[in-house]
């Protein structure tokens, strides 16, 4: 059984070799905390985002009452008015404690010294080596600064957003005014965020540029804990249904000492990555109260309250007619909604799915000899390539039949065509990138019109009529 360090070495080597993940700007020596996704990595991330959007926005789950919930999407700019970050608290409170070492010139988070290897002696943690000379901690703001316009002065300073959530909050009123949504409803967004991490580490887990998938779900305070429990379960089940089924996944409720001052509850969906002895956060589901809308209403001077006209219509008979004209000023009909926020990291999800998928087993080669096989057992919906199509040999009309199947398949799924090398080696290449099914056109195809379809995980092979291959694949891939 490989150690955790050996596992990560194997996984990162596979990710580089097969085109999942590259170091950003590698030919220039790279840049810390930034990563590029290769052809297969880009497909994996796209699948994660597409599935999240489909499952949460275009085909959302049924709510606690059995009815479909209302969800809409939004795509906000990365650079926003700096006042947004003053209102949210990021301008003054989004900081980590920083220490520097006078000996190695390294910079480290003061609250992570116990788990940060010393650059001079990696077998020890920072501060535990005789040569470590650490400064006193100072607070470091994590937002990247930039400037808007021709002049670079205080009046033109702006920031790359450290999260996608605030773009949703500042557009809350716009969404209400331009759609027909009613509380309870959610606004979803997928997008890049940036944090100038002191110590980017753990491969792609803690990066300076990353993608988020966030929902801000607006509801009444009286129903807020019901919706919190709902989203807490929905989001945990989403990971399980896509293959994170081992005991490395857990749902943990934060303790009172961990909660933000405005939060009633928060649950972390966590995964035990090979690089750490502790579970790490994949996603947080937080009860945020109405803190964010309150802050933006205060700083912008705009009215962000919501009027529940359905509730008013139900109750208005209880009020004398002279009060009806002031109905919009009467609580509980006008209020700032409470927010439940499921906030997930695309890159962290991709890394968890990569870790969970990596497997070594024994399988026969083309000569029947058992060999160690590296296979990425992705859930078929996540697999970067859904099907590979091979002619057994490049003659006797087999390539023409295989190419026709390949052309049909790639109209509705990611497909790969390969006619080079021994069939066993072609299978192994597809196993390493996680392709669920391989279709082989062979001599029997020319006789009875059937092809072989091989299952990645079980290695079982079945014969299917070539005209029925696409339907067979679509059924098993749920496409």
C-alpha positions in Angstrom: 0.0 0.0 0.0 1.6 3.3 -1.1 2.1 6.0 1.5 0.1 9.3 1.1 3.2 11.0 -0.2 3.8 8.3 -2.8 0.1 8.4 -3.8 0.3 12.2 -4.4 3.5 11.7 -6.4 1.9 9.2 -8.6 -1.3 11.2 -9.0 0.5 14.5 -9.9 2.8 12.6 -12.3 -0.3 11.1 -14.0 -2.0 14.6 -14.1 1.0 16.0 -15.9 1.7 13.1 -18.2 -1.9 12.7 -19.3 -2.8 16.4 -19.6 -5.0 17.0 -16.6 -3.0 19.7 -14.8 0.2 21.7 -15.6 2.2 24.2 -13.6 1.3 27.7 -14.8 4.0 29.4 -16.9 6.1 26.2 -16.5 8.6 27.1 -19.3 9.6 30.2 -17.2 9.9 28.4 -14.0 6.3 28.6 -13.0 4.5 30.9 -10.5 3.4 29.8 -7.1 -0.3 29.3 -6.5 -1.4 29.2 -10.1 -2.2 26.2 -12.2 -3.3 25.5 -15.8 -5.7 22.7 -16.8 -4.7 20.7 -19.8 -7.1 19.1 -22.4 -8.4 16.4 -20.0 -8.4 18.7 -16.9 -10.4 21.3 -18.8 -13.0 18.6 -19.7 -13.1 17.4 -16.1 -13.7 20.9 -14.8 -16.3 21.6 -17.4 -18.2 18.5 -16.5 -18.2 19.4 -12.8 -19.5 22.9 -13.6 -22.1 21.7 -16.1 -23.4 19.1 -13.8 -23.6 21.5 -10.9 -25.5 24.1 -13.1 -27.8 21.4 -14.4 -28.5 19.9 -11.0 -28.8 23.2 -9.1 -30.1 25.7 -11.6 -31.7 24.4 -14.8 -33.2 21.2 -13.1 -33.1 22.1 -9.4 -34.1 19.6 -6.7 -37.5 19.5 -5.2 -37.9 21.6 -2.0 -39.0 20.3 1.4 -42.6 20.7 0.3 -42.1 18.6 -2.8 -42.3 21.5 -5.2 -39.5 22.6 -7.5 -37.6 25.5 -6.1 -36.9 28.6 -8.1 -33.3 29.1 -9.2 -31.8 31.7 -11.6 -28.2 32.3 -12.7 -26.0 35.3 -12.9 -22.5 36.1 -14.2 -20.9 39.1 -12.5 -17.7 41.0 -13.3 -14.5 40.1 -11.5 -13.7 43.8 -10.7 -16.4 45.7 -8.9 -16.8 49.1 -7.2 -14.4 49.1 -4.2 -17.3 50.1 -1.9 -18.6 46.6 -2.3 -15.6 45.3 -0.4 -16.0 47.9 2.3 -19.6 46.9 2.8 -18.8 43.2 2.9 -15.9 43.7 5.4 -13.2 42.4 3.0 -11.4 45.7 2.8 -10.6 45.7 6.5 -11.2 42.2 7.8 -10.1 39.8 5.0 -6.6 39.2 6.5 -4.3 36.4 7.6 -1.4 36.6 10.1 1.9 36.7 8.3 5.4 35.9 9.7 8.7 36.0 7.8 11.9 34.1 8.4 15.0 36.2 8.3 17.1 33.1 7.5 15.3 31.6 4.5 13.4 34.8 3.5 10.2 32.7 3.4 6.7 34.1 4.3 4.3 31.9 6.2 0.8 32.0 7.8 1.3 32.3 11.5 -1.7 30.0 12.2 -0.3 27.2 10.0 3.3 26.9 11.2 2.6 23.5 12.8 1.7 22.1 9.4 4.1 24.0 7.1 7.5 22.3 6.3 10.6 24.4 6.8 12.2 25.2 3.5 15.7 24.6 5.0 14.7 21.3 6.6 11.5 19.9 5.2 11.4 17.1 7.8 10.6 19.8 10.4 7.9 22.4 10.5 8.5 26.1 10.3 9.8 27.4 13.7 11.0 24.0 14.8 14.4 24.3 13.0 17.4 25.8 14.9 18.0 28.3 12.1 14.4 29.6 11.9 14.3 33.3 12.8 10.6 34.3 12.7 9.3 37.9 12.9 6.3 38.9 14.9 3.0 38.2 13.1 1.4 41.0 11.1 -1.9 41.1 9.3 -1.8 40.7 5.6 -4.8 41.5 3.3 -5.5 38.7 0.9 -7.2 40.8 -1.9 -5.2 41.4 -5.1 -5.1 45.1 -5.8 -5.3 46.7 -9.3 -6.2 50.0 -10.8 -9.0 51.1 -13.1 -8.3 53.8 -15.7 -5.1 55.6 -16.8 -4.0 56.9 -13.4 -2.7 54.7 -10.6 -3.6 56.5 -7.4 -5.9 55.9 -4.5 -9.0 57.1 -6.4 -8.5 54.4 -9.1 -7.7 51.5 -6.8 -9.8 48.4 -7.2 -9.6 44.7 -6.3 -9.9 41.3 -8.0 -12.9 39.7 -6.3 -12.0 37.3 -3.5 -15.4 35.6 -3.8 -18.3 35.5 -6.2 -21.0 35.9 -3.5 -21.0 39.7 -3.3 -21.8 40.1 -6.9 -25.0 38.2 -6.2 -25.9 40.3 -3.2 -25.4 43.6 -5.0 -27.6 42.4 -7.9 -30.4 41.0 -5.6 -32.7 44.0 -6.4 -31.9 43.8 -10.1 -32.9 40.1 -10.2 -36.2 40.8 -8.4 -37.0 43.7 -10.8 -36.2 41.8 -14.0 -37.5 38.3 -13.3 -40.7 36.8 -11.7 -38.9 35.1 -8.8 -40.4 35.2 -5.4 -38.9 34.3 -2.0 -37.9 31.6 -1.4 -35.5 31.5 -4.5 -31.9 31.2 -5.3 -29.3 33.0 -7.4 -26.4 30.9 -8.6 -23.0 31.8 -10.1 -19.9 30.1 -11.3 -16.7 32.2 -11.7 -13.1 32.9 -10.9 -12.0 34.4 -7.6 -8.6 35.5 -6.4 -6.8 35.4 -3.0 -3.2 36.4 -2.5 -2.5 33.4 -0.3 0.6 33.7 1.9 1.3 30.0 1.5 -0.4 28.4 -1.6 0.1 24.7 -1.1 -1.3 21.2 -1.4 -1.1 21.1 -5.2 -4.3 22.8 -6.5 -6.1 22.7 -3.2 -5.0 26.2 -2.0 -4.4 28.4 -5.0 -4.3 32.1 -5.6 -6.7 31.8 -8.6 -9.6 29.5 -8.3 -13.2 28.9 -9.4 -16.3 28.9 -7.2 -19.8 27.5 -7.6 -22.0 29.5 -5.2 -25.7 29.8 -4.4 -27.3 32.5 -2.4 -30.7 31.2 -1.4 -33.1 33.9 -0.2 -35.8 32.8 2.3 -37.8 34.1 5.2 -36.2 33.9 8.6 -39.0 31.7 9.9 -38.2 29.0 7.3 -34.4 29.5 7.3 -33.4 26.5 9.4 -35.6 24.3 7.2 -33.8 25.5 4.1 -30.4 25.3 5.8 -31.0 21.6 6.5 -32.3 21.1 3.0 -29.3 22.5 1.3 -26.9 20.8 3.7 -28.2 17.4 2.6 -28.6 18.3 -1.1 -25.0 19.4 -1.4 -23.6 16.5 0.5 -25.6 14.0 -1.6 -24.4 15.6 -4.8 -20.8 14.6 -4.1 -21.8 11.1 -3.1 -23.9 10.6 -6.3 -20.9 11.6 -8.4 -18.6 9.0 -6.8 -17.2 10.3 -3.5 -18.5 7.3 -1.7 -15.6 6.4 0.5 -15.1 7.2 4.2 -12.9 10.0 3.1 -16.0 12.2 2.7 -17.8 13.6 5.6 -20.3 16.3 6.6 -19.3 18.3 9.7 -21.2 20.9 11.6 -19.1 23.8 12.8 -19.0 24.5 16.5 -20.2 27.7 18.1 -16.6 29.0 18.3 -16.1 28.6 14.5 -19.2 30.5 13.4 -19.1 34.0 12.0 -20.8 36.5 14.2 -23.8 36.8 11.9 -24.2 33.1 11.3 -26.7 30.7 13.0 -25.2 27.5 11.6 -22.6 26.3 9.1 -21.7 22.8 7.9 -18.6 21.9 6.0 -18.5 19.1 3.4 -14.9 17.8 3.9 -12.6 15.3 2.2 -9.6 13.5 3.6 -7.0 14.3 0.9 -3.8 12.3 0.7 -1.6 15.3 1.5 -3.1 15.9 4.9 -3.9 14.0 8.1 -6.9 16.1 8.6 -10.2 16.5 6.6 -10.2 19.6 4.4 -13.1 21.7 3.2 -14.7 21.1 -0.2 -17.8 23.2 0.4 -19.4 25.2 3.1 -23.2 25.5 3.6 -23.8 28.6 5.8 -26.8 30.3 7.4 -25.7 33.9 6.8 -28.8 35.6 8.2 -29.5 39.0 6.4 -26.0 40.4 7.2 -24.9 40.9 3.6 -28.1 42.6 2.4 -28.1 44.8 5.5 -24.5 45.9 4.8 -25.1 46.7 1.2 -28.3 48.6 2.0 -26.4 50.6 4.5 -23.4 51.4 2.4 -25.3 52.0 -0.9 -28.3 53.8 0.6 -30.6 51.6 -1.5 -33.7 49.8 -0.3 -33.0 46.1 -0.6 -36.1 44.8 1.3 -38.5 42.3 -0.2 -42.3 42.7 -0.1 -44.2 39.4 0.2 -47.4 40.3 -1.7 -48.7 36.7 -1.5 -48.5 36.8 2.3 -50.2 40.2 2.3 -53.1 39.0 0.1 -53.6 36.2 2.5 -53.6 38.4 5.6 -54.9 41.8 4.5 -58.4 41.1 5.7 -57.0 41.4 9.2 -56.2 45.1 8.7 -58.6 48.0 8.5 -58.8 49.5 5.0 -57.0 52.7 6.1 -53.9 50.7 6.7 -53.9 49.0 3.3 -52.1 51.9 1.7 -49.2 51.5 4.0 -49.1 47.7 3.6 -45.6 47.7 2.1 -44.2 49.2 5.3 -45.7 46.6 7.6 -43.6 43.7 8.9 -43.6 40.8 8.3 -44.7 41.6 4.7 -41.6 43.7 4.0 -38.3 42.3 5.2 -34.7 41.6 4.3 -34.5 38.0 3.4 -32.3 35.5 5.2 -29.6 33.8 3.1 -28.5 30.2 3.0 -25.2 29.9 1.1 -23.8 26.7 -0.4 -20.3 27.7 -1.6 -18.2 25.1 -3.4 -14.7 25.2 -5.0 -14.5 23.8 -8.5 -10.7 23.1 -8.2 -11.1 21.4 -4.9 -13.9 19.3 -6.2 -11.8 18.3 -9.2 -8.9 17.4 -7.0 -11.1 15.3 -4.7 -12.6 13.4 -7.8 -9.1 12.8 -9.1 -7.9 11.4 -5.7 -11.0 9.2 -5.4 -10.7 7.9 -9.0 -7.0 6.9 -8.9 -6.7 3.2 -8.6 -4.1 0.4 -9.2 -5.3 -3.1 -9.8 -4.3 -6.2 -11.7 -5.5 -6.9 -15.3 -4.2 -9.2 -18.1 -2.3 -7.7 -20.9 -2.7 -8.7 -24.6 -0.8 -11.9 -23.9 -2.9 -12.8 -20.9 -0.2 -12.0 -18.4 -1.4 -10.2 -15.2 0.0 -6.7 -14.9 -0.5 -3.7 -12.7 -3.0 -1.4 -14.3 -3.5 2.3 -13.4 -7.1 3.3 -13.9 -9.0 6.5 -13.2 -12.4 5.3 -12.1 -14.3 8.5 -12.6 -18.1 8.5 -12.5 -19.1 8.3 -16.2 -20.7 11.7 -16.0 -17.4 13.2 -14.9 -15.1 11.3 -17.2 -13.3 13.7 -19.6 -13.6 11.2 -22.5 -16.8 9.1 -22.6 -15.9 6.6 -25.3 -12.9 5.6 -27.3 -13.3 3.9 -30.7 -10.6 1.6 -32.2 -10.2 -0.4 -35.3 -8.4 -3.6 -34.4 -6.2 -3.2 -37.4 -5.8 -0.6 -40.1 -7.1 -2.7 -43.0 -10.0 -4.7 -44.2 -12.4 -1.8 -43.9 -12.2 -1.7 -40.1 -11.0 2.0 -39.9 -14.0 3.1 -42.0 -16.5 1.4 -39.7 -14.7 2.7 -36.6 -14.5 6.3 -38.0 -18.3 6.3 -38.7 -19.1 5.2 -35.1 -16.7 7.8 -33.8 -18.3 10.6 -35.8 -21.7 9.7 -34.6 -20.6 9.5 -31.0 -18.8 12.8 -30.9 -22.0 14.7 -31.9 -23.4 14.0 -28.4 -20.4 13.2 -26.2 -16.6 13.5 -25.9 -15.1 10.7 -28.0 -11.6 9.7 -29.0 -10.4 7.8 -32.0 -7.1 5.8 -31.9 -5.7 3.4 -34.5 -2.1 3.3 -33.3 -0.4 0.5 -31.4 -1.4 -2.8 -30.0 -5.0 -3.0 -28.7 -3.9 -3.7 -25.2 -1.8 -0.6 -25.0 -4.7 1.5 -26.4 -6.9 0.1 -23.7 -4.4 1.0 -21.0 -4.1 4.6 -22.2 -7.9 5.0 -21.9 -7.9 3.4 -18.5 -5.3 5.9 -17.3 -7.5 8.9 -18.3 -10.7 7.3 -17.1 -12.6 6.6 -20.3 -15.6 4.4 -19.2 -16.1 2.5 -22.5 -14.0 1.4 -25.5 -15.5 0.3 -28.7 -13.5 -2.0 -31.0 -14.2 -2.8 -34.6 -12.7 -6.3 -35.3 -13.0 -9.2 -37.8 -16.3 -10.3 -36.5 -17.7 -6.8 -37.2 -17.2 -7.5 -40.9 -19.1 -10.8 -40.6 -22.2 -9.9 -38.4 -22.1 -6.2 -37.9 -21.4 -6.3 -34.2 -18.6 -4.5 -32.3 -16.9 -5.2 -28.9 -17.6 -2.7 -26.1 -15.3 -3.0 -23.1 -16.1 -1.7 -19.6 -13.3 0.2 -17.9 -14.0 -1.0 -14.4 -15.0 -4.6 -14.8 -13.1 -5.3 -18.1 -16.2 -7.1 -19.2 -16.8 -7.1 -23.0 -20.1 -7.4 -24.8 -21.1 -7.5 -28.5 -23.4 -4.8 -29.7 -24.8 -4.1 -33.2 -22.8 -1.2 -34.7 -26.1 0.6 -35.4 -27.0 0.4 -31.7 -23.7 1.6 -30.2 -24.8 5.1 -29.7 -28.1 4.2 -27.9 -26.2 1.7 -25.8 -23.7 4.3 -24.7 -26.3 7.1 -24.1 -28.4 4.8 -21.8 -25.4 3.9 -19.6 -24.0 7.4 -19.6 -27.4 9.0 -18.8 -27.0 11.3 -21.8 
